[in-house]
């Protein structure tokens, strides 16, 4: 794939990490010492994301089982659109990680209304 220019830098647009030879996303995106000083938090995070870590996280996501009650909604969506299973698994994992207990309380109260709207 063609490279893109971003903030005066050449950024590789090929996102298949296994085909590239780099130590971390810090290197992949062409960050340098100047960027590290300007964006210390982002730089630290990018340095921690290695190809091995990416592979390990993708494998974890692939192993996620979406509950049957949510699989129904995936099948409904697939009637009108298309998403890779990996993306559904990722969203489900993120939802579990980032949701607050209060959401479940609210959901229980409104789920009957959602069923009515679904018909």
Buried (B, 14 or more C-beta within 10 A) or exposed (E): EEEEEEEEEEEBEEEEBEEEEBEBBBBBBBBEEEBBEEEEEBBEEBBEBBBEEBEEEBEEBEEBEBEEEBEEEBEEEEEEEEEEEEEBBBBBBEEEEEEEEEEEEEEEEEEEEEEEEEE
